[in-house]
Amino acid sequence: MIDLILVVLLAVAGVVLLLLELFLLPGFGIAGISGFACLIGSVVVAYLRISATAGHIALAACIVLVALAVYGFLRSHALEKMALDTTIDSKVDLADPGKKIEELKK
């Protein structure tokens, strides 16, 4: 039972760390390496301490969890809040020759 909890906790921690690395922290650093290490650790613990079938299930679950987490994060519009999006809505009236600047519409 403790091994199963360890596998689940490592898988969840791995997914969270990978999401942090992909979307919040620039580059490929400590969080990404730690996330991959947690995911690999969860699969290894499942293979060695539970059974080969549990290892296969853990491997498939880790792949599906990472894919669903990335897909869900992309669909949540959270990136739109983080990304720089500027649009210029202003309009500048250019003066015709012979028109004074004070006569332009505001």
C-alpha positions as CSV (number, residue, x, y, z in Angstrom):
1,M,0.0,0.0,0.0
2,I,2.8,2.4,0.9
3,D,4.5,1.6,-2.5
4,L,1.4,2.5,-4.4
5,I,1.1,5.8,-2.5
6,L,4.7,6.5,-3.3
7,V,4.2,5.8,-7.0
8,V,1.2,8.1,-7.2
9,L,2.9,10.9,-5.3
10,L,6.0,10.7,-7.5
11,A,3.9,10.8,-10.6
12,V,1.9,13.8,-9.5
13,A,5.0,15.6,-8.3
14,G,6.6,14.9,-11.7
15,V,3.7,16.3,-13.6
16,V,3.5,19.4,-11.5
17,L,7.2,20.0,-11.9
18,L,7.1,19.5,-15.6
19,L,4.2,22.0,-15.9
20,L,6.1,24.5,-13.9
21,E,9.1,24.1,-16.1
22,L,7.2,24.3,-19.4
23,F,4.9,27.2,-18.6
24,L,6.4,29.3,-15.8
25,L,10.1,28.9,-15.6
26,P,12.3,29.7,-18.5
27,G,14.7,27.2,-20.0
28,F,15.3,23.6,-19.1
29,G,16.5,23.6,-15.5
30,I,16.1,22.1,-12.1
31,A,12.3,21.7,-12.2
32,G,12.3,19.9,-15.5
33,I,15.1,17.5,-14.6
34,S,13.4,16.9,-11.2
35,G,10.0,16.3,-12.9
36,F,11.5,13.7,-15.3
37,A,13.3,12.1,-12.4
38,C,10.1,11.9,-10.4
39,L,8.2,10.3,-13.3
40,I,11.0,7.8,-13.9
41,G,11.2,7.1,-10.2
42,S,7.5,6.4,-10.0
43,V,7.8,3.9,-12.9
44,V,10.9,2.2,-11.4
45,V,9.3,1.9,-8.0
46,A,6.2,0.4,-9.6
47,Y,8.3,-2.2,-11.5
48,L,10.6,-3.1,-8.6
49,R,8.4,-3.0,-5.6
50,I,5.0,-3.9,-6.9
51,S,5.0,-6.0,-10.1
52,A,5.7,-5.8,-13.8
53,T,2.0,-5.2,-14.5
54,A,2.0,-2.3,-12.1
55,G,5.0,-0.9,-13.8
56,H,3.3,-1.1,-17.2
57,I,0.3,0.7,-15.8
58,A,2.4,3.3,-14.1
59,L,4.3,4.0,-17.3
60,A,1.1,4.3,-19.4
61,A,-0.4,6.5,-16.6
62,C,2.6,8.8,-16.5
63,I,2.5,9.3,-20.3
64,V,-1.3,10.0,-20.2
65,L,-1.0,12.3,-17.2
66,V,1.7,14.4,-18.8
67,A,-0.3,14.6,-22.1
68,L,-3.5,15.5,-20.3
69,A,-1.9,18.0,-18.1
70,V,-0.2,19.9,-21.0
71,Y,-3.4,19.7,-23.0
72,G,-5.5,21.0,-20.1
73,F,-3.2,23.8,-19.3
74,L,-3.1,24.9,-23.0
75,R,-6.9,24.8,-23.1
76,S,-7.4,26.8,-19.9
77,H,-6.3,30.1,-21.4
78,A,-3.8,30.6,-18.7
79,L,-1.1,31.3,-21.3
80,E,-3.2,34.3,-22.6
81,K,-2.9,35.8,-19.1
82,M,0.9,35.3,-19.0
83,A,1.7,36.3,-22.6
84,L,2.4,39.9,-23.6
85,D,-0.4,41.0,-26.0
86,T,-0.4,44.6,-27.0
87,T,-2.6,46.1,-29.7
88,I,-2.5,49.7,-30.8
89,D,-6.0,51.2,-31.2
90,S,-5.1,54.8,-31.5
91,K,-5.4,56.8,-34.6
92,V,-3.3,59.8,-35.6
93,D,-4.8,62.5,-37.9
94,L,-2.1,63.9,-40.0
95,A,-2.2,67.6,-40.8
96,D,-2.8,68.7,-44.4
97,P,-0.6,71.4,-45.8
98,G,-2.0,74.7,-44.7
99,K,-3.9,73.2,-41.7
100,K,-2.9,74.2,-38.3
101,I,-2.3,71.7,-35.6
102,E,-4.9,73.3,-33.3
103,E,-7.6,72.6,-36.0
104,L,-7.2,68.8,-35.9
105,K,-9.9,66.6,-34.5
106,K,-9.3,65.1,-31.1
